[in-house]
Amino acid sequence: MKLDPNKIQRLHHVTLRDPNLDVSRFPDFFILGPQRTASTWLYDCLTLHPRIFMSNGKEIHYFNTINHPQLPDHRSTDLDDYLREFEPWPDRFEAKDRACKKEYGEPFVPLVRGEATASYAAGLDDTVIEDVLTLNPKLRAILAVRDPLERAWSHAKKDLCKEKGRVVREVPDAEFHEFFSSYYQVQCGQYVHMIDRWTEVLPEGHLLVVRFDDVARRPAELLIEVYQFLGVPSDAGYVPPVAREQINATTPDPIPDQHRAVLLDLFAPELARLEQRYGWTWGHSPAE
């Protein structure tokens, strides 16, 4: 299946070395993120389903860097380079086929393709989203929400502690506060804007909002809801044991009071909007 020439002309950032490129491998759905909302958990679980083909690697970073070549994750604007992430490598395909036959008694016959780049939730410009929908007008998307304070704290612990070999007490307060108040970090907690933005551009019913809390509280039921949203077999037998395991966790340090005060100040307007629209408070009120 090749892209209509009129659609190629409408693309802002995506390039095609070969105008006759087969685009049938373009994903049917995105896991948008944002970071620290269990996108790795969801990617790993969906990878095991016999009717789902997840990209060969998580965090492809194609669309969130396509118009920012200076970013370290930028690799290419060519669509063929991106679609290679959805080619079934023979050894990987055969291994998954064996695993599906052993676990589910059926072969690996993918019906849908998906990818998970957690930066897509808050890191895509409007023209990039237009390109995405030009390439697949029927795209489905999964957006995860988590207490904005806890999400930011977890992200900070990963970037400032785990990845730098430090513990919380070794990081100066000022470094944490600079991290929290950066433009991208604030955008990662603006769930109302994310939901409105993607609801506006996707077909009706093609955005699924999931709660991070449900990963621990009701993982099996959550996965079944995702399966149903994606249109793949969804009975409980497809829920893998890994669904009940923690993935990519940071240390359990609670948010210190001085950091909680900064985060509450940053996210007070968003907390008010979330409580008003959805009744989400996560145990604290914007007026706290």
LOPA-202584 format. One line per 10 residues: number of its first residue (from 0); for each residue x, y, z of C-alpha. Coordinates in pm, whole numbers. Each point is the difference from the previous one (the first is absolute). Layout:
NUM> X,Y,Z  ...
This chain:
0> 0,0,0  158,326,-109  -86,351,111  -220,215,-219  208,277,-170  -238,262,138  73,-122,352  374,11,-64  -36,364,-100  -177,76,330
10> 280,-134,220  185,269,195  296,-193,139  -13,-365,-110  203,-70,-314  -11,-292,-243  307,-98,-197  -225,-243,-185  -346,139,-89  -115,-358,-62
20> 90,-109,352  -233,-261,148  -157,178,299  -216,-291,115  244,-50,289  -87,338,150  -127,-53,355  -367,-30,83  48,148,347  235,202,218
30> 67,-27,370  52,372,53  130,6,356  97,234,164  309,-132,178  -36,-178,334  -359,-103,-63  66,-372,-68  58,18,-376  280,-260,33
40> -233,-232,191  -267,35,-267  249,-46,-286  139,-318,158  -347,-144,62  -129,74,-350  315,-145,-155  -109,-342,130  -347,1,-158  -24,-231,-306
50> -195,257,-203  211,308,74  330,96,-164  184,259,208  291,187,-159  336,-174,16  113,254,257  -180,221,250  58,376,-5  63,40,-371
60> -12,382,33  -77,46,-369  -286,247,20  111,200,303  342,69,-159  -92,15,-368  5,382,-6  277,31,260  316,-143,-163  215,140,280
70> -150,-243,253  216,-306,79  -281,-247,-77  -56,139,-351  95,-253,-264  -187,73,-322  -303,164,-157  -39,-277,-259  -311,-209,53  168,-319,-116
80> 251,25,286  -290,25,244  -198,-286,-155  300,-232,32  -87,-11,372  -314,-189,-101  164,-263,-218  -21,-348,153  361,-102,57  6,-376,-78
90> 158,-108,330  -228,225,206  -309,-109,-195  83,-367,38  71,38,371  -331,174,58  -184,-255,-211  141,-281,217  -88,191,316  -357,63,-115
100> -53,-364,-90  135,-107,338  -187,259,207  -327,38,-193  -13,-302,-228  -10,217,-310  251,153,-243  118,360,-10  -226,163,-261  7,377,61
110> -313,199,-74  125,339,122  333,177,32  96,244,271  284,202,145  68,164,334  198,322,19  -89,172,325  106,342,-130  -288,5,-248
120> -253,110,263  157,340,59  277,21,-260  -173,21,-339  -61,325,-186  -335,50,-172  150,-42,-347  157,-330,105  -336,-126,122  -144,102,-337
130> 263,-218,-168  -88,-293,224  -369,26,-88  80,44,-369  185,-332,13  -273,-174,199  -331,189,40  -139,-292,205  281,-5,258  -88,-101,355
140> 188,141,297  41,-95,365  75,279,248  86,-77,362  -61,237,289  166,-1,342  -2,236,295  195,293,-156  210,40,314  92,-367,21
150> 68,-16,-375  239,296,17  170,-139,311  47,-342,-160  137,160,-316  244,208,206  120,-304,195  63,-185,-325  183,282,-178  182,161,292
160> 62,-302,223  -29,-340,-170  167,100,-327  278,195,175  74,-254,271  -116,225,284  -249,-29,284  -261,263,79  196,164,283  297,60,-234
170> -201,217,-239  -21,370,96  -352,136,47  67,264,-265  76,-269,-257  -329,-176,75  -192,328,-19  160,97,-330  -97,-341,-138  -362,27,121
180> -51,346,-148  148,-70,-345  -245,53,-284  -14,-365,-104  -50,-131,355  -292,235,58  -152,-102,-334  21,-367,102  -250,68,278  -249,197,-212
190> -242,-287,-52  -307,207,-83  186,162,-291  127,-340,-120  -345,-156,12  -164,293,-177  273,21,-262  -10,-366,-98  -379,-28,26  -30,287,-246
200> 216,-163,-271  -77,-370,40  -322,-169,-116  -262,-27,270  77,-282,243  361,-35,-116  160,140,317  19,-218,309  98,168,328  131,-243,263
210> 88,56,364  350,-80,125  -153,-105,333  -180,-284,-175  329,-164,-96  48,-101,364  -368,-17,101  -157,-189,-291  262,-91,-263  -194,-286,-161
220> -318,203,-42  198,294,-137  171,-215,-262  -330,-153,-106  -137,353,-53  304,80,-215  -46,-320,-202  -364,89,-62  96,353,-104  251,-140,-250
230> -246,-254,-139  199,-313,86  -112,-310,194  -55,112,356  -91,-286,229  190,-37,327  218,-279,-140  198,258,-199  113,187,312  370,-97,53
240> 160,-59,342  230,300,-64  -307,221,41  39,-32,375  370,87,7  158,342,56  205,124,-293  255,283,-13  -73,106,357  189,269,189
250> 80,5,372  -305,28,228  106,333,157  -311,213,69  -14,360,-116  176,218,263  -210,286,133  212,272,-161  -41,-162,-342  -370,-69,50
260> -57,370,68  172,94,-328  -194,-262,-197  -333,102,151  68,357,-102  91,-103,-355  -300,-227,-49  -271,174,204  -189,127,-309  17,-342,-167
270> -111,-178,317  -300,231,15  -92,-76,-362  39,-375,51  -215,3,311  -269,211,-164  -18,-204,-321  75,-355,114  -10,1,380  368,-103,14
280> 181,124,311  249,-279,84  -49,72,368  87,368,-4  -189,310,-95  130,299,-196  -75,211,304  224,-220,218
